[in-house]
Amino acid sequence: MKSFSTGFPVHKTERRRFFSASAGLALLGLAPTLLAQGRGMTALPTATPAPPLRLPDADDKPVDLSDYRGKVVLVNFWATWCPPCRKEFPSLGRVRKLFKPVEFEVLAVNIGEDPDMVFSFTGITEFPVLFDRSSKIMATWRVNGLPTTLLVDRQGRLTWKAVGGREFDDPSIVATIKQVLTT
């Protein structure tokens, strides 16, 4: 097995499928639409307890989602090699600034990369960047693709989800966050 630059093991057959699908989309002229940012988030059918999330930050200090109980938390799974992730990343900082720190937080969970690589992309952020180097948290949270973002309510339950790139300071997402803040 070989891996892409992500550090994830990728079987030869999966690599072939990925590159075949990418080439086919490019030939059809659909590749640019895949990079388009979606709008809004989707309400989950039922609010369920968020899985545990305890990961190191860039200084190797552990950050635990349970420490944010009482706040609404936007948990974003991403990687620097993911074009939609790169495009949406600045909007995470913008949405973070729209709300009071005592009521709202963003946790950006990087998948499979080291802090030096990530810091060269992000620089200093207004929110914690966490590192899931082994992808175990990604699997626990049932994240199947990047970027994926979940909104955790004040009681620690998953309530909304977005798969694919977003502009998180879009009025529809800001309205969703405000709605969750009031419940």
FIVEX-132493 format. One record per residue: residue in one letter; x, y, z of N, C-alpha, C, CB in turn; residue number from 0. Coordinates in Angstrom, 3 decimals. Glycine has a CB too. Layout:
<nodes>
- type, npx, npy, npz, capx, capy, capz, cpx, cpy, cpz, cbpx, cbpy, cbpz, seq
- A, X, Y, Z, X, Y, Z, X, Y, Z, X, Y, Z, NUM
...
</nodes>
This chain:
<nodes>
- type, npx, npy, npz, capx, capy, capz, cpx, cpy, cpz, cbpx, cbpy, cbpz, seq
- M, 0.823, -1.191, 0.000, 0.000, 0.000, 0.000, 0.857, 1.242, 0.000, -0.931, 0.005, 1.190, 0
- K, 0.458, 2.205, -0.759, 1.120, 3.494, -0.780, 0.150, 4.514, -0.220, 1.586, 3.878, -2.217, 1
- S, 0.614, 5.752, -0.076, -0.298, 6.782, 0.413, -0.119, 8.040, -0.402, -0.064, 7.069, 1.907, 2
- F, -1.178, 8.848, -0.410, -1.052, 10.170, -0.982, -0.244, 10.980, 0.022, -2.460, 10.825, -1.286, 3
- S, -0.107, 12.259, -0.201, 0.643, 13.101, 0.723, -0.042, 13.224, 2.073, 0.843, 14.470, 0.128, 4
- T, -1.212, 12.622, 2.237, -1.969, 12.734, 3.476, -1.415, 11.851, 4.569, -3.408, 12.392, 3.235, 5
- G, -0.663, 10.833, 4.209, -0.195, 9.901, 5.202, -1.159, 8.740, 5.400, 0.027, 10.612, 6.499, 6
- F, -2.342, 8.775, 4.766, -3.292, 7.683, 4.875, -2.870, 6.565, 3.948, -4.719, 8.154, 4.550, 7
- P, -2.942, 5.318, 4.385, -2.672, 4.220, 3.469, -3.780, 4.154, 2.427, -2.552, 2.877, 4.231, 8
- V, -3.398, 4.035, 1.187, -4.366, 3.969, 0.103, -4.017, 2.776, -0.768, -4.384, 5.287, -0.729, 9
- H, -4.961, 1.893, -0.932, -4.748, 0.713, -1.748, -4.653, 1.123, -3.216, -5.883, -0.316, -1.533, 10
- K, -3.864, 0.382, -3.984, -3.638, 0.670, -5.401, -4.952, 0.805, -6.165, -2.784, -0.425, -6.030, 11
- T, -5.934, -0.048, -5.876, -7.224, 0.008, -6.563, -7.946, 1.317, -6.268, -8.100, -1.177, -6.153, 12
- E, -7.901, 1.770, -5.013, -8.560, 3.024, -4.644, -7.896, 4.214, -5.331, -8.534, 3.215, -3.119, 13
- R, -6.556, 4.198, -5.424, -5.847, 5.274, -6.125, -6.312, 5.340, -7.570, -4.316, 5.062, -6.062, 14
- R, -6.419, 4.168, -8.207, -6.837, 4.104, -9.593, -8.246, 4.679, -9.751, -6.782, 2.657, -10.101, 15
- R, -9.157, 4.302, -8.851, -10.532, 4.818, -8.915, -10.547, 6.333, -8.742, -11.412, 4.154, -7.836, 16
- F, -9.770, 6.831, -7.780, -9.734, 8.273, -7.524, -9.263, 9.031, -8.757, -8.821, 8.586, -6.331, 17
- F, -8.149, 8.593, -9.313, -7.604, 9.300, -10.467, -8.495, 9.123, -11.702, -6.185, 8.806, -10.765, 18
- S, -9.104, 7.969, -11.884, -10.029, 7.766, -13.002, -11.233, 8.672, -12.864, -10.478, 6.302, -13.081, 19
- A, -11.791, 8.758, -11.661, -12.957, 9.623, -11.431, -12.575, 11.086, -11.637, -13.526, 9.412, -10.002, 20
- S, -11.414, 11.480, -11.139, -10.970, 12.867, -11.298, -10.779, 13.218, -12.765, -9.668, 13.102, -10.532, 21
- A, -10.167, 12.317, -13.519, -9.943, 12.566, -14.945, -11.270, 12.642, -15.688, -9.054, 11.466, -15.557, 22
- G, -12.195, 11.747, -15.348, -13.509, 11.763, -15.998, -14.258, 13.061, -15.727, -14.343, 10.578, -15.526, 23
- L, -14.220, 13.538, -14.491, -14.892, 14.793, -14.154, -14.246, 15.966, -14.872, -14.869, 15.026, -12.642, 24
- A, -12.918, 15.942, -14.957, -12.225, 17.032, -15.645, -12.611, 17.062, -17.125, -10.695, 16.882, -15.494, 25
- L, -12.693, 15.879, -17.746, -13.083, 15.819, -19.148, -14.509, 16.334, -19.362, -12.960, 14.390, -19.663, 26
- L, -15.377, 16.079, -18.406, -16.755, 16.543, -18.512, -16.902, 18.015, -18.137, -17.651, 15.702, -17.632, 27
- G, -15.829, 18.600, -17.647, -15.899, 19.999, -17.236, -16.573, 20.183, -15.891, -16.627, 20.801, -18.271, 28
- L, -16.678, 19.122, -15.089, -17.371, 19.208, -13.813, -16.443, 19.502, -12.637, -18.106, 17.933, -13.558, 29
- A, -15.158, 19.393, -12.808, -14.239, 19.599, -11.690, -14.432, 20.947, -11.012, -12.815, 19.476, -12.168, 30
- P, -14.603, 22.064, -11.742, -14.805, 23.333, -11.050, -16.047, 23.358, -10.165, -14.892, 24.438, -12.052, 31
- T, -17.106, 22.642, -10.549, -18.307, 22.652, -9.726, -18.090, 21.918, -8.418, -19.466, 22.036, -10.477, 32
- L, -17.165, 20.974, -8.390, -16.877, 20.267, -7.150, -16.188, 21.176, -6.148, -16.016, 19.043, -7.425, 33
- L, -15.528, 22.206, -6.617, -14.857, 23.137, -5.726, -15.776, 24.252, -5.268, -13.647, 23.718, -6.401, 34
- A, -16.967, 24.338, -5.842, -17.914, 25.371, -5.440, -18.347, 25.120, -4.000, -19.143, 25.400, -6.389, 35
- Q, -18.490, 26.198, -3.246, -18.894, 26.070, -1.862, -20.403, 25.886, -1.789, -18.451, 27.297, -1.047, 36
- G, -20.837, 24.966, -0.918, -22.257, 24.756, -0.690, -22.820, 25.854, 0.197, -22.505, 23.384, -0.063, 37
- R, -24.092, 25.776, 0.437, -24.744, 26.767, 1.291, -25.471, 26.033, 2.408, -25.731, 27.664, 0.473, 38
- G, -25.466, 26.624, 3.555, -26.234, 26.101, 4.667, -25.723, 24.794, 5.226, -27.622, 25.930, 4.255, 39
- M, -26.422, 24.350, 6.249, -26.123, 23.086, 6.897, -27.418, 22.287, 6.937, -25.524, 23.295, 8.337, 40
- T, -27.313, 20.983, 7.108, -28.462, 20.099, 7.150, -28.730, 19.678, 8.588, -28.240, 18.869, 6.252, 41
- A, -29.976, 19.836, 9.022, -30.349, 19.402, 10.373, -30.281, 17.881, 10.438, -31.780, 19.911, 10.757, 42
- L, -29.717, 17.367, 11.509, -29.699, 15.922, 11.705, -31.080, 15.494, 12.192, -28.581, 15.495, 12.721, 43
- P, -31.544, 14.299, 11.812, -32.900, 13.863, 12.176, -33.156, 13.882, 13.687, -33.145, 12.465, 11.647, 44
- T, -32.164, 13.478, 14.451, -32.262, 13.531, 15.910, -30.925, 13.987, 16.460, -32.670, 12.145, 16.509, 45
- A, -30.999, 14.762, 17.524, -29.769, 15.196, 18.196, -29.233, 14.013, 18.986, -30.025, 16.439, 19.133, 46
- T, -27.985, 13.646, 18.703, -27.352, 12.521, 19.404, -26.086, 13.012, 20.087, -27.028, 11.351, 18.422, 47
- P, -25.690, 12.383, 21.184, -24.473, 12.824, 21.867, -23.260, 12.779, 20.929, -24.213, 11.951, 23.107, 48
- A, -22.477, 13.834, 20.972, -21.251, 13.877, 20.168, -20.278, 12.827, 20.691, -20.602, 15.300, 20.202, 49
- P, -19.597, 12.128, 19.793, -18.576, 11.177, 20.236, -17.459, 11.931, 20.978, -17.994, 10.383, 19.019, 50
- P, -16.672, 11.216, 21.758, -15.546, 11.874, 22.423, -14.606, 12.505, 21.399, -14.777, 10.871, 23.299, 51
- L, -14.041, 13.625, 21.769, -13.056, 14.297, 20.921, -12.016, 14.899, 21.854, -13.722, 15.403, 19.996, 52
- R, -10.872, 14.272, 21.910, -9.746, 14.752, 22.717, -8.501, 14.582, 21.859, -9.620, 13.967, 24.099, 53
- L, -7.950, 15.716, 21.423, -6.805, 15.705, 20.514, -5.800, 16.779, 20.919, -7.265, 15.921, 19.055, 54
- P, -4.550, 16.612, 20.504, -3.555, 17.651, 20.795, -3.674, 18.837, 19.847, -2.151, 17.071, 20.713, 55
- D, -3.311, 20.007, 20.358, -3.203, 21.182, 19.489, -1.772, 21.257, 18.966, -3.596, 22.500, 20.253, 56
- A, -1.403, 22.347, 18.324, -0.070, 22.473, 17.716, 1.051, 22.429, 18.745, 0.022, 23.764, 16.931, 57
- D, 0.752, 22.772, 19.998, 1.751, 22.718, 21.071, 1.705, 21.395, 21.818, 1.539, 23.867, 22.047, 58
- D, 0.965, 20.433, 21.288, 0.785, 19.104, 21.863, 0.004, 19.135, 23.179, 2.134, 18.455, 22.086, 59
- K, -0.718, 20.227, 23.409, -1.572, 20.352, 24.587, -2.926, 19.724, 24.246, -1.731, 21.862, 25.029, 60
- P, -3.438, 18.815, 25.109, -4.714, 18.182, 24.788, -5.886, 19.160, 24.886, -4.952, 17.000, 25.713, 61
- V, -6.781, 19.052, 23.909, -8.012, 19.839, 23.890, -9.156, 18.837, 23.859, -8.067, 20.837, 22.652, 62
- D, -10.121, 19.027, 24.764, -11.224, 18.083, 24.908, -12.548, 18.801, 24.657, -11.213, 17.432, 26.315, 63
- L, -13.353, 18.250, 23.753, -14.660, 18.829, 23.446, -15.509, 18.980, 24.708, -15.395, 17.964, 22.418, 64
- S, -15.388, 18.060, 25.644, -16.213, 18.125, 26.857, -15.938, 19.393, 27.670, -15.964, 16.892, 27.727, 65
- D, -14.767, 20.002, 27.492, -14.451, 21.251, 28.181, -15.276, 22.425, 27.650, -12.968, 21.559, 28.043, 66
- Y, -15.927, 22.238, 26.515, -16.717, 23.300, 25.893, -18.216, 23.143, 26.169, -16.470, 23.318, 24.389, 67
- R, -18.577, 22.212, 27.050, -19.993, 22.012, 27.390, -20.573, 23.347, 27.835, -20.166, 20.924, 28.512, 68
- G, -21.749, 23.672, 27.338, -22.367, 24.967, 27.619, -22.185, 25.959, 26.476, -21.791, 25.548, 28.892, 69
- K, -21.281, 25.632, 25.548, -21.075, 26.450, 24.353, -21.573, 25.677, 23.140, -19.573, 26.840, 24.185, 70
- V, -21.875, 26.393, 22.081, -22.125, 25.766, 20.781, -20.758, 25.668, 20.102, -23.181, 26.597, 19.896, 71
- V, -20.449, 24.512, 19.547, -19.132, 24.277, 18.949, -19.294, 23.795, 17.507, -18.327, 23.241, 19.780, 72
- L, -18.600, 24.467, 16.601, -18.537, 24.071, 15.205, -17.263, 23.237, 15.043, -18.550, 25.328, 14.237, 73
- V, -17.412, 21.948, 14.768, -16.271, 21.039, 14.614, -16.073, 20.783, 13.125, -16.495, 19.689, 15.396, 74
- N, -14.918, 21.212, 12.615, -14.622, 21.129, 11.189, -13.464, 20.156, 10.968, -14.284, 22.532, 10.609, 75
- F, -13.695, 19.113, 10.162, -12.661, 18.153, 9.789, -12.110, 18.571, 8.434, -13.220, 16.686, 9.750, 76
- W, -10.788, 18.691, 8.327, -10.188, 19.269, 7.126, -8.731, 18.808, 6.965, -10.258, 20.809, 7.182, 77
- A, -8.134, 19.177, 5.818, -6.711, 18.938, 5.546, -6.231, 20.001, 4.557, -6.468, 17.482, 4.977, 78
- T, -4.953, 20.308, 4.600, -4.417, 21.341, 3.709, -4.413, 20.905, 2.246, -3.007, 21.709, 4.131, 79
- W, -4.377, 19.594, 1.978, -4.350, 19.099, 0.599, -5.730, 19.103, -0.046, -3.777, 17.698, 0.563, 80
- C, -6.768, 19.450, 0.697, -8.157, 19.417, 0.230, -8.565, 20.810, -0.261, -9.115, 18.931, 1.365, 81
- P, -8.768, 21.005, -1.594, -9.100, 22.341, -2.103, -10.325, 23.004, -1.455, -9.329, 22.252, -3.568, 82
- P, -11.466, 22.306, -1.286, -12.587, 22.983, -0.626, -12.276, 23.353, 0.830, -13.824, 22.096, -0.675, 83
- C, -11.453, 22.537, 1.500, -11.054, 22.846, 2.877, -10.252, 24.147, 2.906, -10.222, 21.682, 3.486, 84
- R, -9.322, 24.252, 1.983, -8.483, 25.452, 1.913, -9.328, 26.693, 1.641, -7.408, 25.296, 0.823, 85
- K, -10.331, 26.532, 0.773, -11.167, 27.668, 0.424, -12.030, 28.112, 1.603, -12.046, 27.323, -0.767, 86
- E, -12.582, 27.168, 2.365, -13.489, 27.526, 3.449, -12.777, 27.942, 4.730, -14.394, 26.378, 3.741, 87
- F, -11.514, 27.589, 4.887, -10.816, 27.800, 6.159, -10.888, 29.246, 6.664, -9.371, 27.398, 6.011, 88
- P, -10.652, 30.273, 5.840, -10.744, 31.649, 6.357, -12.118, 31.993, 6.926, -10.406, 32.627, 5.259, 89
- S, -13.173, 31.387, 6.384, -14.519, 31.696, 6.875, -14.747, 31.159, 8.286, -15.569, 31.120, 5.929, 90
- L, -13.981, 30.145, 8.696, -14.090, 29.647, 10.075, -13.679, 30.740, 11.062, -13.209, 28.382, 10.274, 91
- G, -12.620, 31.456, 10.736, -12.186, 32.565, 11.588, -13.193, 33.704, 11.584, -10.828, 33.077, 11.135, 92
- R, -13.771, 33.971, 10.418, -14.754, 35.063, 10.340, -16.000, 34.747, 11.154, -15.143, 35.332, 8.882, 93
- V, -16.509, 33.505, 11.069, -17.705, 33.165, 11.837, -17.380, 33.131, 13.325, -18.280, 31.808, 11.381, 94
- R, -16.184, 32.720, 13.664, -15.786, 32.694, 15.082, -15.884, 34.091, 15.692, -14.343, 32.147, 15.235, 95
- K, -15.508, 35.108, 14.930, -15.517, 36.491, 15.425, -16.927, 37.072, 15.564, -14.705, 37.368, 14.498, 96
- L, -17.923, 36.437, 14.952, -19.291, 36.963, 15.007, -20.005, 36.681, 16.330, -20.096, 36.383, 13.880, 97
- F, -19.449, 35.769, 17.125, -20.107, 35.347, 18.355, -19.190, 35.534, 19.563, -20.546, 33.885, 18.247, 98
- K, -19.810, 35.640, 20.730, -19.054, 35.808, 21.968, -18.295, 34.524, 22.295, -19.994, 36.194, 23.135, 99
- P, -17.043, 34.654, 22.746, -16.252, 33.465, 23.095, -16.888, 32.615, 24.206, -14.863, 33.889, 23.525, 100
- V, -17.705, 33.214, 25.051, -18.331, 32.441, 26.129, -19.479, 31.578, 25.634, -18.831, 33.370, 27.211, 101
- E, -19.936, 31.790, 24.366, -21.069, 31.015, 23.874, -20.784, 30.180, 22.629, -22.189, 31.929, 23.588, 102
- F, -19.682, 30.446, 21.923, -19.434, 29.767, 20.655, -17.939, 29.551, 20.435, -20.028, 30.572, 19.493, 103
- E, -17.607, 28.376, 19.874, -16.207, 28.077, 19.547, -16.148, 27.269, 18.262, -15.514, 27.308, 20.705, 104
- V, -15.024, 27.379, 17.579, -14.712, 26.573, 16.396, -13.543, 25.679, 16.766, -14.376, 27.472, 15.137, 105
- L, -13.643, 24.399, 16.447, -12.525, 23.462, 16.582, -12.251, 22.903, 15.191, -12.842, 22.304, 17.625, 106
- A, -11.060, 23.156, 14.668, -10.671, 22.665, 13.347, -9.803, 21.428, 13.537, -9.912, 23.767, 12.526, 107
- V, -10.296, 20.283, 13.112, -9.594, 19.009, 13.297, -8.875, 18.661, 11.994, -10.588, 17.864, 13.714, 108
- N, -7.558, 18.778, 12.016, -6.761, 18.444, 10.842, -6.540, 16.943, 10.801, -5.410, 19.198, 10.852, 109
- I, -6.641, 16.380, 9.609, -6.524, 14.939, 9.427, -5.178, 14.575, 8.804, -7.669, 14.418, 8.555, 110
- G, -4.374, 13.827, 9.563, -3.186, 13.184, 9.032, -1.977, 14.043, 8.726, -3.545, 12.517, 7.849, 111
- E, -1.939, 15.287, 9.185, -0.803, 16.147, 8.875, -0.108, 16.575, 10.166, -1.259, 17.385, 8.065, 112
- D, 1.128, 17.031, 10.019, 1.872, 17.460, 11.204, 1.704, 18.966, 11.422, 3.370, 17.099, 11.065, 113
- P, 1.883, 19.421, 12.651, 1.678, 20.837, 12.976, 2.496, 21.811, 12.133, 1.999, 21.061, 14.407, 114
- D, 3.743, 21.472, 11.807, 4.562, 22.394, 11.007, 3.946, 22.630, 9.631, 5.990, 21.846, 10.853, 115
- M, 3.473, 21.571, 9.009, 2.834, 21.685, 7.697, 1.571, 22.535, 7.794, 2.498, 20.288, 7.132, 116
- V, 0.768, 22.260, 8.798, -0.499, 22.967, 8.968, -0.256, 24.430, 9.320, -1.349, 22.294, 10.054, 117
- F, 0.685, 24.703, 10.203, 0.942, 26.083, 10.605, 1.435, 26.908, 9.425, 1.963, 26.129, 11.746, 118
- S, 2.187, 26.291, 8.524, 2.646, 27.038, 7.347, 1.464, 27.452, 6.469, 3.645, 26.192, 6.527, 119
- F, 0.358, 26.712, 6.554, -0.856, 27.070, 5.817, -1.738, 28.037, 6.602, -1.646, 25.818, 5.473, 120
- T, -1.969, 27.751, 7.886, -2.945, 28.516, 8.657, -2.387, 29.781, 9.275, -3.508, 27.664, 9.730, 121
- G, -1.113, 29.750, 9.693, -0.610, 30.848, 10.500, -1.324, 30.827, 11.842, -0.806, 32.211, 9.783, 122
- I, -1.469, 31.974, 12.458, -2.154, 32.059, 13.746, -3.657, 32.139, 13.489, -1.659, 33.295, 14.575, 123
- T, -4.415, 31.364, 14.234, -5.869, 31.347, 14.068, -6.547, 31.842, 15.340, -6.364, 29.927, 13.712, 124
- E, -7.813, 32.225, 15.201, -8.620, 32.701, 16.329, -9.276, 31.534, 17.058, -9.693, 33.691, 15.846, 125
- F, -9.007, 30.323, 16.633, -9.660, 29.143, 17.193, -8.657, 27.999, 17.234, -10.919, 28.748, 16.364, 126
- P, -8.915, 26.978, 18.072, -7.998, 25.845, 18.169, -7.957, 24.991, 16.900, -8.385, 24.981, 19.340, 127
- V, -6.754, 24.622, 16.510, -6.533, 23.651, 15.438, -6.001, 22.401, 16.124, -5.526, 24.196, 14.319, 128
- L, -6.695, 21.289, 15.932, -6.356, 20.026, 16.575, -5.848, 19.045, 15.537, -7.570, 19.443, 17.322, 129
- F, -5.140, 18.014, 16.001, -4.475, 17.088, 15.081, -4.902, 15.645, 15.309, -2.971, 17.202, 15.224, 130
- D, -5.593, 15.085, 14.313, -5.996, 13.685, 14.305, -5.046, 12.959, 13.345, -7.518, 13.512, 13.873, 131
- R, -3.835, 12.730, 13.794, -2.804, 12.159, 12.924, -3.110, 10.732, 12.493, -1.474, 12.191, 13.621, 132
- S, -3.821, 9.980, 13.343, -4.120, 8.577, 13.023, -5.498, 8.387, 12.385, -4.031, 7.738, 14.280, 133
- S, -6.286, 9.432, 12.285, -7.648, 9.399, 11.730, -8.639, 8.630, 12.601, -7.619, 8.784, 10.352, 134
- K, -8.287, 8.339, 13.838, -9.193, 7.597, 14.717, -10.429, 8.425, 15.072, -8.463, 7.174, 15.997, 135
- I, -10.241, 9.704, 15.349, -11.387, 10.552, 15.696, -12.277, 10.718, 14.468, -10.917, 11.944, 16.229, 136
- M, -11.669, 10.870, 13.314, -12.431, 10.983, 12.069, -13.350, 9.773, 11.910, -11.480, 11.106, 10.850, 137
- A, -12.833, 8.585, 12.191, -13.630, 7.361, 12.090, -14.712, 7.326, 13.164, -12.729, 6.121, 12.207, 138
- T, -14.384, 7.705, 14.381, -15.354, 7.717, 15.482, -16.514, 8.658, 15.184, -14.671, 8.127, 16.792, 139
- W, -16.208, 9.774, 14.542, -17.235, 10.768, 14.212, -17.933, 10.443, 12.893, -16.614, 12.163, 14.140, 140
- R, -17.573, 9.335, 12.254, -18.172, 8.874, 10.998, -18.053, 9.906, 9.883, -19.632, 8.529, 11.215, 141
- V, -16.872, 10.481, 9.808, -16.574, 11.444, 8.742, -16.031, 10.648, 7.566, -15.543, 12.553, 9.214, 142
- N, -16.732, 10.724, 6.438, -16.355, 9.942, 5.263, -15.641, 10.743, 4.196, -17.562, 9.318, 4.671, 143
- G, -15.636, 12.047, 4.312, -14.987, 12.887, 3.318, -14.660, 14.243, 3.909, -15.869, 13.043, 2.081, 144
- L, -13.759, 14.931, 3.252, -13.345, 16.250, 3.732, -13.736, 17.312, 2.721, -11.824, 16.292, 3.993, 145
- P, -14.111, 18.470, 3.180, -14.368, 18.820, 4.573, -15.741, 18.334, 5.029, -14.260, 20.328, 4.764, 146
- T, -15.834, 18.041, 6.313, -17.102, 17.744, 6.969, -17.144, 18.570, 8.241, -17.263, 16.205, 7.271, 147
- T, -18.293, 19.173, 8.489, -18.449, 20.048, 9.649, -19.714, 19.662, 10.395, -18.494, 21.540, 9.224, 148
- L, -19.610, 19.618, 11.717, -20.758, 19.300, 12.555, -20.926, 20.382, 13.610, -20.595, 17.910, 13.216, 149
- L, -22.175, 20.664, 13.939, -22.485, 21.656, 14.953, -22.936, 20.917, 16.204, -23.578, 22.659, 14.459, 150
- V, -22.278, 21.209, 17.316, -22.560, 20.581, 18.597, -23.279, 21.617, 19.464, -21.240, 20.060, 19.289, 151
- D, -24.426, 21.236, 20.017, -25.188, 22.189, 20.826, -24.611, 22.295, 22.242, -26.668, 21.772, 20.888, 152
- R, -25.215, 23.143, 23.053, -24.723, 23.409, 24.417, -24.721, 22.159, 25.301, -25.575, 24.486, 25.073, 153
- Q, -25.574, 21.196, 24.973, -25.655, 19.960, 25.752, -24.694, 18.880, 25.238, -27.081, 19.430, 25.730, 154
- G, -23.895, 19.203, 24.226, -22.931, 18.240, 23.694, -23.518, 17.281, 22.680, -22.339, 17.458, 24.809, 155
- R, -24.596, 17.693, 22.002, -25.237, 16.829, 21.011, -24.985, 17.336, 19.598, -26.741, 16.738, 21.276, 156
- L, -24.821, 16.393, 18.658, -24.693, 16.731, 17.240, -26.062, 17.136, 16.726, -24.112, 15.534, 16.413, 157
- T, -26.136, 18.315, 16.080, -27.438, 18.814, 15.648, -27.510, 19.147, 14.159, -27.790, 20.031, 16.440, 158
- W, -26.434, 19.633, 13.569, -26.403, 20.033, 12.162, -25.113, 19.514, 11.539, -26.511, 21.587, 12.010, 159
- K, -25.151, 19.331, 10.203, -23.984, 18.794, 9.498, -23.861, 19.446, 8.124, -24.084, 17.254, 9.359, 160
- A, -22.623, 19.588, 7.675, -22.341, 20.048, 6.312, -21.208, 19.197, 5.763, -21.970, 21.580, 6.278, 161
- V, -21.423, 18.603, 4.605, -20.388, 17.843, 3.923, -20.035, 18.621, 2.669, -20.856, 16.375, 3.589, 162
- G, -18.763, 18.930, 2.526, -18.322, 19.765, 1.418, -18.058, 21.177, 1.904, -19.364, 19.771, 0.291, 163
- G, -17.432, 21.959, 1.056, -17.033, 23.305, 1.426, -18.196, 24.241, 1.670, -16.166, 23.870, 0.374, 164
- R, -17.999, 25.175, 2.589, -18.989, 26.189, 2.936, -18.283, 27.503, 3.211, -19.829, 25.753, 4.160, 165
- E, -19.044, 28.561, 3.166, -18.601, 29.841, 3.697, -19.364, 29.972, 5.009, -18.874, 31.071, 2.688, 166
- F, -18.683, 29.762, 6.123, -19.366, 29.662, 7.407, -19.907, 30.982, 7.932, -18.444, 29.087, 8.409, 167
- D, -19.525, 32.090, 7.312, -20.136, 33.362, 7.687, -21.297, 33.715, 6.754, -19.086, 34.479, 7.670, 168
- D, -21.738, 32.751, 5.943, -22.926, 32.921, 5.107, -24.124, 33.153, 6.033, -23.158, 31.668, 4.171, 169
- P, -25.023, 34.068, 5.678, -26.163, 34.374, 6.552, -26.990, 33.156, 6.969, -27.057, 35.350, 5.866, 170
- S, -27.141, 32.166, 6.091, -27.944, 30.995, 6.464, -27.256, 30.171, 7.560, -28.204, 30.115, 5.229, 171
- I, -25.939, 30.067, 7.511, -25.219, 29.323, 8.551, -25.180, 30.131, 9.845, -23.780, 28.985, 8.086, 172
- V, -24.987, 31.423, 9.736, -25.008, 32.278, 10.930, -26.377, 32.167, 11.614, -24.698, 33.768, 10.555, 173
- A, -27.455, 32.145, 10.831, -28.800, 31.991, 11.387, -28.956, 30.638, 12.088, -29.855, 32.135, 10.277, 174
- T, -28.389, 29.588, 11.508, -28.438, 28.262, 12.126, -27.720, 28.273, 13.465, -27.816, 27.206, 11.198, 175
- I, -26.545, 28.869, 13.509, -25.791, 28.939, 14.763, -26.585, 29.726, 15.804, -24.400, 29.591, 14.533, 176
- K, -27.177, 30.848, 15.409, -28.000, 31.649, 16.331, -29.168, 30.820, 16.860, -28.530, 32.926, 15.627, 177
- Q, -29.787, 30.047, 15.986, -30.905, 29.185, 16.394, -30.451, 28.176, 17.451, -31.495, 28.443, 15.169, 178
- V, -29.302, 27.544, 17.221, -28.796, 26.547, 18.185, -28.387, 27.238, 19.488, -27.586, 25.761, 17.587, 179
- L, -27.883, 28.453, 19.415, -27.518, 29.200, 20.628, -28.729, 29.486, 21.512, -26.839, 30.513, 20.252, 180
- T, -29.904, 29.632, 20.897, -31.096, 29.986, 21.681, -31.853, 28.769, 22.204, -32.028, 30.827, 20.842, 181
- T, -31.440, 27.553, 21.814, -32.144, 26.356, 22.292, -31.422, 25.706, 23.440, -32.315, 25.355, 21.173, 182
</nodes>
